Amino acid sequence: MALAVLDDSQDALLPWVDPNYLQQFGLANPLAYFRQCPAFDARSNTADCLNQGLGPRAMAAALRKMVGVQYEVLPTEASPQLITIGMYLRRGPEDNNKELLKVYYILEGMIYRAPSLGDVFLQRIAACAHELSDALNELRDAVTVLPGGHCVFPFSDSLPEPEEDEGTEGKQARPGRKAKRRKVEGAGPEVDSIILNLWNQHES
């Protein structure tokens, strides 16, 4: 393959995720998943190897014999949730004959280009804001307003039990008597720590 011209235009479409692919195949083959995103160079040597159905070892051996653009999964010690992919321009079979062009991250299935991790922060802040808004709405609906304007919250021990009237048998209990707890997928402190470490690496 001829040496390709570096094109950043498709990176503007990142971050990117394909939920259907992840549900069907997962991330067992990160390069096959990365190939689906618009930032992947379909003219690269890696694309040729994937078209031939080569496995990871056979692909690595084939790429060393080729010149041009190729992608590699880079080792990382940050977390199993983080996958790092490097885009290289190889000019010869030796490792010192390849130049690192770009770095991409796959975090929880979402593909980002490094070091634009500000997008990661913005996305997570937006997700937290959405969850907080839902929680406040649930809390508002669960509050009991007593005479005199006093409010009793669902986690208060002084919350009076509702009186049972005739004809109420079989009706559902009043919603909001118990405060709901929800788990935000992928919002744990481990992921936040990964993002912060990556951010510090690029800022230093």
VORO-797851 format. One record per residue: x, y, z of N, C-alpha, C, O, CB in turn. Coordinates in pm, whole numbers, plus 50000, padded with zeros to 5 digits. Glycine has a CB too. Example, Ala and Ser with C-alpha at 12.3 -4.5 7.8 and 13.67 -1.06 7.14 Angstrom:
2
(rec (51319 49431 50780) (51230 49550 50780) (51320 49670 50780) (51424 49668 50846) (51131 49553 50905)) (rec (51285 49775 50708) (51367 49894 50714) (51290 50003 50787) (51341 50114 50804) (51408 49940 50572)) 
END
This chain:
204
(rec (50084 49880 50000) (50000 50000 50000) (50088 50125 50000) (50191 50127 50066) (49905 50001 50122)) (rec (50047 50227 49927) (50122 50353 49924) (50103 50427 50055) (50005 50407 50126) (50078 50441 49806)) (rec (50199 50514 50087) (50191 50591 50210) (50072 50686 50201) (50061 50766 50108) (50322 50669 50236)) (rec (49982 50676 50300) (49858 50753 50297) (49882 50893 50354) (49971 50914 50436) (49748 50680 50377)) (rec (49801 50987 50308) (49806 51123 50359) (49723 51131 50486) (49610 51083 50488) (49756 51224 50253)) (rec (49778 51191 50592) (49709 51201 50720) (49587 51291 50706) (49598 51405 50661) (49803 51253 50829)) (rec (49471 51239 50746) (49345 51312 50734) (49277 51315 50870) (49246 51211 50927) (49253 51247 50627)) (rec (49253 51438 50922) (49191 51454 51053) (49042 51484 51043) (48976 51499 51146) (49260 51564 51129)) (rec (48987 51493 50925) (48848 51539 50910) (48750 51445 50979) (48653 51491 51040) (48813 51552 50762)) (rec (48773 51314 50969) (48679 51220 51027) (48685 51216 51180) (48592 51169 51245) (48704 51082 50972)) (rec (48795 51265 51237) (48805 51267 51383) (48703 51362 51445) (48672 51351 51563) (48945 51308 51426)) (rec (48652 51455 51366) (48551 51548 51416) (48422 51477 51453) (48340 51531 51526) (48524 51656 51313)) (rec (48403 51354 51401) (48282 51277 51430) (48294 51199 51561) (48199 51131 51600) (48253 51182 51316)) (rec (48406 51207 51627) (48425 51143 51756) (48383 51238 51868) (48388 51360 51850) (48573 51099 51775)) (rec (48341 51185 51984) (48336 51044 52022) (48226 50968 51949) (48130 51027 51898) (48315 51031 52172)) (rec (48244 50835 51944) (48156 50750 51863) (48138 50617 51934) (48230 50567 51998) (48213 50729 51719)) (rec (48018 50560 51922) (47991 50429 51981) (47889 50358 51894) (47804 50421 51831) (47938 50443 52130)) (rec (47897 50225 51889) (47801 50143 51815) (47742 50040 51912) (47798 49932 51928) (47869 50072 51692)) (rec (47630 50073 51978) (47572 49982 52077) (47534 49847 52018) (47548 49744 52085) (47450 50045 52139)) (rec (47486 49845 51895) (47444 49719 51834) (47563 49624 51815) (47553 49504 51843) (47376 49745 51700)) (rec (47675 49678 51769) (47795 49596 51753) (47841 49543 51888) (47874 49425 51901) (47909 49677 51686)) (rec (47844 49630 51989) (47890 49589 52122) (47801 49480 52180) (47851 49386 52244) (47894 49709 52216)) (rec (47672 49492 52159) (47581 49392 52211) (47600 49258 52144) (47585 49153 52208) (47438 49437 52195)) (rec (47635 49259 52016) (47649 49134 51942) (47788 49072 51955) (47800 48950 51967) (47619 49158 51797)) (rec (47892 49155 51953) (48029 49101 51949) (48114 49140 52069) (48213 49073 52098) (48097 49148 51824)) (rec (48077 49247 52138) (48161 49293 52248) (48291 49354 52196) (48299 49403 52083) (48192 49178 52343)) (rec (48393 49351 52282) (48523 49410 52246) (48632 49304 52244) (48748 49332 52275) (48560 49521 52345)) (rec (48595 49181 52206) (48695 49075 52198) (48803 49107 52096) (48919 49070 52114) (48628 48942 52163)) (rec (48765 49176 51989) (48860 49219 51887) (48851 49371 51874) (48769 49420 51796) (48833 49149 51749)) (rec (48933 49446 51949) (48920 49592 51949) (48939 49655 51811) (48872 49752 51777) (49020 49651 52044)) (rec (49031 49599 51730) (49055 49657 51598) (48934 49638 51506) (48903 49726 51425) (49180 49595 51535)) (rec (48866 49524 51519) (48747 49502 51438) (48637 49601 51476) (48562 49648 51390) (48696 49358 51455)) (rec (48628 49634 51606) (48530 49733 51649) (48572 49873 51604) (48489 49950 51555) (48513 49730 51802)) (rec (48699 49903 51620) (48749 50035 51580) (48730 50058 51430) (48713 50171 51385) (48897 50050 51617)) (rec (48735 49949 51355) (48715 49960 51210) (48577 50016 51175) (48560 50074 51068) (48734 49823 51145)) (rec (48479 49998 51263) (48343 50045 51233) (48330 50196 51245) (48238 50253 51187) (48245 49978 51327)) (rec (48420 50262 51317) (48404 50405 51344) (48455 50488 51226) (48540 50440 51150) (48479 50444 51474)) (rec (48405 50609 51209) (48443 50692 51093) (48589 50735 51093) (48641 50773 50989) (48355 50814 51087)) (rec (48656 50730 51208) (48797 50772 51215) (48892 50668 51156) (49008 50699 51128) (48835 50801 51359)) (rec (48845 50547 51138) (48931 50440 51086) (48960 50464 50937) (48869 50495 50859) (48864 50301 51106)) (rec (49086 50448 50899) (49128 50466 50761) (49108 50335 50685) (49183 50239 50705) (49275 50513 50754)) (rec (49008 50331 50597) (48977 50210 50522) (49087 50174 50423) (49086 50063 50368) (48845 50226 50449)) (rec (49181 50266 50398) (49290 50239 50305) (49412 50182 50376) (49514 50154 50312) (49329 50365 50230)) (rec (49403 50165 50507) (49519 50123 50586) (49551 49976 50564) (49469 49898 50515) (49494 50149 50735)) (rec (49673 49940 50602) (49713 49800 50596) (49631 49715 50690) (49603 49598 50661) (49861 49787 50629)) (rec (49591 49772 50802) (49509 49698 50899) (49376 49659 50837) (49326 49549 50861) (49486 49781 51026)) (rec (49318 49749 50757) (49193 49717 50689) (49211 49598 50595) (49125 49511 50587) (49141 49838 50611)) (rec (49324 49594 50523) (49352 49482 50433) (49361 49351 50510) (49309 49249 50467) (49481 49507 50355)) (rec (49429 49355 50626) (49444 49234 50707) (49311 49187 50764) (49283 49067 50769) (49543 49258 50822)) (rec (49228 49281 50806) (49096 49245 50857) (49010 49185 50747) (48932 49093 50771) (49027 49367 50919)) (rec (49023 49239 50627) (48948 49184 50514) (48988 49040 50483) (48907 48961 50434) (48969 49270 50390)) (rec (49114 49007 50513) (49161 48871 50491) (49127 48777 50606) (49153 48657 50599) (49311 48871 50469)) (rec (49069 48833 50713) (49031 48750 50828) (49149 48704 50912) (49139 48601 50979) (48956 48632 50781)) (rec (49260 48779 50911) (49377 48739 50987) (49354 48759 51137) (49293 48858 51178) (49500 48818 50941)) (rec (49404 48666 51216) (49399 48678 51360) (49506 48775 51410) (49587 48823 51331) (49417 48543 51426)) (rec (49506 48805 51541) (49600 48904 51595) (49747 48874 51564) (49821 48964 51523) (49582 48915 51743)) (rec (49790 48749 51583) (49932 48716 51559) (49967 48722 51411) (50070 48778 51373) (49963 48577 51614)) (rec (49882 48664 51329) (49908 48667 51184) (49904 48809 51131) (49981 48844 51042) (49806 48581 51109)) (rec (49815 48891 51187) (49807 49030 51144) (49934 49106 51182) (49988 49182 51101) (49685 49098 51205)) (rec (49982 49086 51304) (50103 49155 51349) (50222 49118 51260) (50302 49204 51224) (50134 49120 51495)) (rec (50233 48989 51224) (50344 48945 51138) (50331 49005 50998) (50431 49044 50937) (50348 48791 51129)) (rec (50209 49011 50947) (50188 49066 50813) (50216 49215 50809) (50273 49266 50712) (50046 49038 50765)) (rec (50176 49287 50913) (50193 49432 50915) (50341 49471 50919) (50378 49576 50866) (50121 49491 51035)) (rec (50424 49388 50981) (50567 49420 50988) (50631 49418 50850) (50735 49481 50829) (50639 49322 51080)) (rec (50571 49348 50756) (50627 49338 50622) (50571 49443 50527) (50608 49447 50409) (50601 49200 50566)) (rec (50481 49528 50578) (50413 49625 50492) (50455 49766 50530) (50497 49791 50643) (50260 49609 50502)) (rec (50443 49857 50436) (50467 49999 50464) (50337 50075 50444) (50256 50041 50357) (50581 50056 50372)) (rec (50317 50176 50526) (50194 50254 50517) (50128 50267 50653) (50190 50241 50756) (50098 50192 50419)) (rec (50002 50307 50653) (49928 50331 50776) (49876 50201 50833) (49823 50116 50760) (49811 50429 50752)) (rec (49892 50185 50962) (49840 50067 51031) (49804 50102 51175) (49851 50202 51230) (49942 49952 51027)) (rec (49722 50017 51234) (49676 50039 51372) (49723 49924 51460) (49732 49810 51415) (49521 50051 51378)) (rec (49752 49956 51585) (49794 49855 51682) (49724 49880 51814) (49701 49995 51854) (49948 49854 51700)) (rec (49690 49772 51883) (49639 49783 52019) (49759 49794 52112) (49844 49705 52115) (49549 49660 52058)) (rec (49766 49903 52187) (49881 49930 52272) (49856 49878 52413) (49744 49885 52464) (49911 50080 52276)) (rec (49961 49825 52478) (49945 49779 52615) (49918 49896 52709) (49973 50004 52691) (50069 49702 52661)) (rec (49833 49874 52808) (49803 49976 52907) (49784 49911 53042) (49731 49800 53052) (49678 50057 52868)) (rec (49827 49979 53147) (49812 49928 53283) (49705 50005 53359) (49686 49983 53479) (49945 49937 53357)) (rec (49634 50095 53290) (49536 50179 53359) (49419 50096 53412) (49388 50102 53531) (49484 50288 53265)) (rec (49355 50019 53323) (49238 49940 53362) (49198 49852 53246) (49220 49888 53130) (49120 50031 53406)) (rec (49139 49734 53275) (49087 49651 53165) (48977 49721 53087) (48949 49683 52973) (49035 49519 53220)) (rec (48914 49822 53146) (48807 49894 53077) (48860 49986 52968) (48785 50031 52881) (48725 49973 53177)) (rec (48988 50015 52973) (49048 50110 52879) (49129 50036 52773) (49216 49955 52806) (49137 50211 52953)) (rec (49101 50063 52647) (49177 50007 52535) (49239 50122 52459) (49171 50218 52423) (49086 49920 52442)) (rec (49369 50114 52434) (49441 50218 52363) (49483 50167 52225) (49541 50059 52213) (49565 50265 52444)) (rec (49454 50245 52122) (49489 50208 51985) (49578 50316 51925) (49545 50434 51928) (49361 50187 51899)) (rec (49691 50274 51872) (49783 50367 51807) (49774 50358 51656) (49763 50248 51601) (49926 50341 51853)) (rec (49779 50472 51590) (49783 50478 51444) (49927 50511 51404) (49982 50613 51444) (49682 50585 51387)) (rec (49988 50424 51324) (50128 50438 51289) (50146 50452 51138) (50062 50409 51058) (50208 50318 51340)) (rec (50258 50513 51102) (50305 50513 50964) (50434 50432 50961) (50538 50477 51010) (50327 50660 50909)) (rec (50427 50313 50904) (50544 50224 50900) (50618 50241 50768) (50558 50243 50661) (50502 50076 50920)) (rec (50748 50252 50781) (50834 50268 50663) (50927 50149 50642) (50996 50142 50541) (50915 50395 50676)) (rec (50928 50057 50737) (51014 49940 50726) (50978 49838 50831) (50893 49864 50916) (51161 49980 50740)) (rec (51042 49720 50828) (51006 49611 50918) (51046 49632 51064) (50988 49571 51153) (51068 49485 50869)) (rec (51144 49717 51088) (51189 49740 51225) (51097 49837 51298) (51034 49924 51237) (51333 49794 51225)) (rec (51089 49819 51432) (51001 49905 51511) (51043 50052 51508) (50959 50141 51522) (50997 49856 51655)) (rec (51173 50076 51490) (51218 50216 51484) (51190 50279 51349) (51225 50395 51326) (51367 50224 51514)) (rec (51127 50204 51259) (51091 50257 51128) (50941 50288 51118) (50885 50295 51008) (51129 50158 51019)) (rec (50878 50307 51234) (50737 50345 51232) (50717 50470 51318) (50784 50488 51420) (50647 50228 51282)) (rec (50626 50553 51275) (50600 50682 51340) (50458 50684 51394) (50362 50653 51323) (50623 50800 51241)) (rec (50444 50720 51521) (50312 50729 51583) (50242 50856 51535) (50294 50967 51553) (50323 50727 51738)) (rec (50126 50841 51474) (50052 50954 51419) (49941 51001 51513) (49926 51121 51537) (49992 50916 51285)) (rec (49864 50908 51564) (49751 50941 51650) (49733 50832 51756) (49783 50720 51741) (49620 50959 51567)) (rec (49661 50868 51862) (49624 50771 51965) (49474 50784 51990) (49421 50895 51999) (49706 50794 52098)) (rec (49409 50670 52000) (49266 50666 52028) (49242 50583 52154) (49319 50492 52185) (49186 50607 51907)) (rec (49135 50617 52225) (49095 50541 52342) (48957 50481 52319) (48870 50543 52258) (49095 50631 52469)) (rec (48940 50358 52367) (48807 50297 52375) (48777 50279 52523) (48841 50199 52591) (48800 50160 52296)) (rec (48680 50353 52573) (48644 50348 52714) (48495 50322 52724) (48413 50404 52684) (48683 50481 52788)) (rec (48462 50204 52780) (48322 50161 52791) (48253 50159 52654) (48134 50190 52643) (48246 50253 52887)) (rec (48329 50123 52550) (48273 50114 52416) (48273 50245 52339) (48251 50245 52218) (48134 50064 52424)) (rec (48298 50356 52407) (48302 50486 52340) (48444 50513 52291) (48541 50495 52365) (48254 50600 52436)) (rec (48455 50555 52165) (48586 50581 52104) (48615 50730 52106) (48534 50811 52060) (48591 50527 51958)) (rec (48730 50766 52160) (48776 50905 52167) (48913 50914 52101) (48988 50817 52095) (48782 50956 52314)) (rec (48944 51032 52053) (49081 51057 52010) (49154 51131 52121) (49103 51228 52176) (49084 51139 51877)) (rec (49273 51086 52154) (49354 51154 52253) (49422 51273 52188) (49458 51264 52070) (49459 51058 52317)) (rec (49441 51384 52259) (49410 51401 52401) (49280 51477 52424) (49270 51550 52522) (49522 51473 52470)) (rec (49181 51463 52338) (49056 51537 52353) (48967 51475 52459) (48851 51443 52434) (48981 51544 52219)) (rec (49023 51456 52580) (48949 51394 52689) (48849 51491 52752) (48768 51450 52836) (49044 51343 52794)) (rec (48854 51618 52711) (48752 51711 52760) (48613 51664 52721) (48517 51687 52794) (48778 51851 52707)) (rec (48602 51598 52604) (48473 51544 52561) (48423 51438 52659) (48303 51427 52684) (48484 51484 52420)) (rec (48518 51360 52715) (48479 51258 52811) (48419 51323 52935) (48315 51280 52984) (48599 51170 52849)) (rec (48487 51428 52986) (48437 51497 53104) (48299 51556 53078) (48209 51544 53162) (48535 51607 53147)) (rec (48282 51621 52963) (48154 51684 52933) (48042 51582 52925) (47931 51606 52973) (48163 51761 52802)) (rec (48071 51467 52866) (47970 51364 52853) (47929 51310 52989) (47811 51288 53016) (48020 51250 52765)) (rec (48028 51289 53076) (47998 51233 53207) (47927 51336 53295) (47839 51299 53374) (48126 51185 53276)) (rec (47963 51462 53282) (47893 51567 53358) (47747 51575 53314) (47658 51589 53397) (47962 51704 53340)) (rec (47724 51565 53183) (47587 51569 53131) (47507 51450 53183) (47389 51465 53217) (47587 51570 52977)) (rec (47570 51331 53188) (47500 51213 53239) (47465 51229 53386) (47356 51192 53429) (47584 51088 53218)) (rec (47559 51284 53464) (47534 51307 53606) (47422 51409 53627) (47338 51394 53716) (47662 51355 53677)) (rec (47421 51513 53543) (47317 51616 53554) (47180 51556 53525) (47081 51590 53591) (47346 51733 53459)) (rec (47173 51467 53426) (47046 51404 53392) (46997 51317 53508) (46879 51321 53542) (47061 51319 53265)) (rec (47087 51239 53568) (47049 51153 53680) (47007 51237 53800) (46912 51201 53870) (47164 51059 53718)) (rec (47076 51347 53825) (47042 51433 53937) (46904 51495 53917) (46826 51506 54012) (47147 51543 53955)) (rec (46874 51536 53793) (46744 51594 53764) (46632 51492 53789) (46529 51526 53846) (46739 51644 53620)) (rec (46653 51366 53745) (46553 51262 53768) (46533 51236 53916) (46421 51219 53963) (46594 51133 53698)) (rec (46645 51234 53992) (46635 51209 54136) (46559 51321 54206) (46478 51293 54295) (46775 51194 54197)) (rec (46583 51446 54168) (46512 51558 54228) (46363 51554 54195) (46280 51587 54279) (46572 51691 54181)) (rec (46330 51513 54073) (46189 51501 54036) (46121 51393 54118) (46007 51412 54162) (46176 51470 53887)) (rec (46188 51280 54140) (46131 51174 54221) (46113 51219 54366) (46012 51188 54430) (46219 51049 54215)) (rec (46211 51291 54416) (46203 51340 54553) (46088 51439 54568) (46017 51438 54669) (46336 51406 54594)) (rec (46071 51526 54468) (45962 51623 54472) (45826 51553 54476) (45737 51594 54550) (45969 51717 54352)) (rec (45812 51448 54397) (45686 51375 54393) (45660 51297 54521) (45545 51268 54555) (45684 51280 54275)) (rec (45768 51263 54595) (45752 51181 54715) (45731 51263 54841) (45692 51208 54944) (45873 51094 54732)) (rec (45755 51392 54836) (45744 51476 54955) (45597 51487 54998) (45508 51507 54915) (45803 51617 54928)) (rec (45573 51474 55129) (45441 51495 55186) (45433 51633 55249) (45512 51665 55338) (45408 51385 55291)) (rec (45340 51714 55204) (45323 51849 55258) (45218 51845 55368) (45103 51809 55342) (45283 51950 55147)) (rec (45257 51882 55492) (45168 51881 55607) (45104 52019 55625) (45153 52117 55570) (45243 51840 55733)) (rec (44997 52025 55701) (44937 52155 55732) (45039 52252 55790) (45122 52213 55873) (44820 52139 55830)) (rec (45035 52375 55747) (45132 52474 55793) (45250 52486 55698) (45340 52567 55721) (45182 52439 55930)) (rec (45251 52405 55591) (45357 52416 55493) (45480 52333 55523) (45578 52341 55449) (45397 52556 55481)) (rec (45477 52252 55630) (45593 52168 55662) (45597 52049 55567) (45494 51996 55526) (45587 52119 55808)) (rec (45719 52009 55532) (45739 51898 55439) (45801 51779 55510) (45891 51796 55593) (45827 51942 55321)) (rec (45753 51662 55479) (45810 51538 55532) (45863 51458 55414) (45790 51430 55319) (45703 51456 55614)) (rec (45991 51422 55421) (46056 51353 55312) (46045 51201 55331) (46024 51155 55443) (46204 51395 55303)) (rec (46057 51123 55223) (46033 50979 55232) (46131 50903 55319) (46103 50790 55359) (46036 50920 55096)) (rec (46245 50965 55351) (46341 50895 55438) (46327 50940 55582) (46411 50905 55665) (46482 50918 55390)) (rec (46224 51017 55614) (46204 51064 55750) (46129 50960 55831) (46035 50897 55782) (46128 51198 55751)) (rec (46171 50941 55960) (46103 50846 56049) (45966 50896 56091) (45884 50817 56138) (46187 50820 56171)) (rec (45940 51025 56074) (45814 51081 56118) (45707 51080 56010) (45601 51139 56027) (45835 51222 56166)) (rec (45734 51011 55900) (45638 51008 55791) (45515 50930 55834) (45526 50812 55867) (45700 50945 55664)) (rec (45398 50993 55836) (45277 50923 55882) (45234 50819 55782) (45248 50837 55661) (45165 51022 55907)) (rec (45180 50710 55834) (45129 50605 55747) (44992 50646 55694) (44913 50704 55769) (45120 50470 55821)) (rec (44961 50620 55569) (44832 50659 55513) (44718 50579 55575) (44732 50460 55603) (44832 50640 55362)) (rec (44608 50645 55595) (44491 50579 55651) (44423 50498 55542) (44413 50542 55428) (44392 50681 55712)) (rec (44377 50379 55579) (44312 50292 55484) (44162 50320 55485) (44098 50307 55590) (44341 50144 55514)) (rec (44108 50356 55373) (43965 50381 55360) (43899 50263 55291) (43966 50180 55228) (43939 50511 55282)) (rec (43770 50256 55305) (43696 50152 55238) (43710 50169 55086) (43705 50280 55033) (43547 50155 55281)) (rec (43726 50059 55021) (43738 50065 54876) (43879 50085 54826) (43903 50092 54706) (43653 50174 54824)) (rec (43976 50093 54921) (44115 50112 54879) (44188 49980 54868) (44303 49977 54825) (44188 50202 54976)) (rec (44123 49871 54908) (44189 49742 54903) (44224 49705 54758) (44142 49720 54668) (44100 49633 54966)) (rec (44343 49660 54738) (44387 49622 54604) (44451 49734 54528) (44509 49712 54422) (44273 49571 54527)) (rec (44442 49860 54582) (44507 49970 54514) (44656 49968 54543) (44699 49916 54646) (44446 50104 54556)) (rec (44733 50021 54455) (44878 50026 54473) (44913 50130 54577) (44845 50231 54593) (44948 50056 54339)) (rec (45021 50103 54648) (45067 50198 54749) (45110 50327 54682) (45150 50330 54566) (45182 50140 54832)) (rec (45101 50435 54760) (45138 50565 54708) (45284 50567 54667) (45370 50531 54748) (45111 50675 54812)) (rec (45315 50605 54546) (45455 50603 54502) (45538 50704 54578) (45490 50809 54621) (45466 50631 54351)) (rec (45664 50670 54595) (45755 50765 54657) (45770 50746 54805) (45840 50826 54868) (45709 50901 54632)) (rec (45708 50643 54866) (45723 50623 55009) (45864 50582 55047) (45910 50609 55157) (45626 50520 55057)) (rec (45931 50517 54955) (46069 50478 54980) (46159 50547 54878) (46130 50548 54758) (46086 50324 54973)) (rec (46266 50603 54928) (46359 50670 54837) (46422 50566 54745) (46465 50460 54790) (46469 50748 54916)) (rec (46426 50598 54618) (46482 50505 54519) (46632 50525 54507) (46683 50637 54516) (46414 50524 54382)) (rec (46700 50415 54486) (46843 50422 54459) (46865 50363 54321) (46813 50256 54288) (46927 50347 54568)) (rec (46942 50433 54243) (46969 50384 54109) (47119 50378 54087) (47195 50455 54145) (46901 50473 54003)) (rec (47158 50287 54004) (47299 50273 53969) (47320 50329 53831) (47253 50289 53736) (47344 50125 53976)) (rec (47412 50421 53820) (47445 50478 53690) (47553 50391 53628) (47664 50382 53681) (47492 50627 53703)) (rec (47521 50328 53515) (47617 50239 53451) (47741 50315 53408) (47734 50418 53341) (47553 50169 53332)) (rec (47856 50260 53448) (47981 50318 53404) (48019 50447 53474) (48109 50517 53428) (47976 50342 53260)) (rec (47951 50480 53585) (47979 50607 53651) (48056 50586 53780) (48057 50674 53866) (47849 50681 53680)) (rec (48120 50471 53795) (48192 50442 53916) (48321 50521 53926) (48368 50578 53828) (48222 50295 53925)) (rec (48379 50525 54049) (48502 50602 54069) (48621 50549 53990) (48714 50624 53962) (48538 50604 54215)) (rec (48618 50418 53953) (48731 50362 53879) (48742 50428 53742) (48852 50463 53699) (48716 50210 53863)) (rec (48630 50445 53673) (48632 50507 53541) (48675 50653 53551) (48753 50701 53469) (48495 50497 53474)) (rec (48624 50724 53652) (48665 50863 53670) (48814 50874 53696) (48879 50968 53650) (48587 50927 53786)) (rec (48869 50778 53770) (49013 50778 53797) (49092 50756 53669) (49197 50817 53650) (49048 50671 53901)) (rec (49042 50667 53581) (49110 50643 53453) (49116 50773 53372) (49222 50809 53320) (49038 50532 53372)) (rec (49002 50841 53361) (48996 50964 53283) (49091 51068 53340) (49163 51134 53265) (48852 51019 53280)) (rec (49091 51084 53473) (49178 51184 53535) (49325 51154 53511) (49403 51245 53485) (49151 51192 53685)) (rec (49364 51027 53519) (49504 50990 53495) (49544 51020 53351) (49653 51072 53326) (49526 50840 53525)) (rec (49455 50988 53256) (49484 51017 53115) (49497 51167 53092) (49585 51212 53020) (49376 50959 53025)) (rec (49408 51244 53154) (49411 51389 53140) (49544 51445 53192) (49606 51530 53128) (49293 51453 53216)) (rec (49587 51395 53310) (49712 51443 53367) (49831 51408 53279) (49926 51486 53270) (49732 51386 53506)) (rec (49828 51290 53214) (49937 51252 53125) (49951 51349 53009) (50063 51384 52970) (49915 51110 53073)) (rec (49840 51392 52953) (49847 51481 52836) (49872 51625 52876) (49923 51703 52796) (49718 51472 52757)) (rec (49836 51661 53000) (49860 51798 53044) (50004 51819 53087) (50055 51931 53085) (49767 51835 53157)) (rec (50071 51709 53127) (50210 51721 53175) (50307 51734 53059) (50427 51745 53080) (50247 51599 53262)) 
END
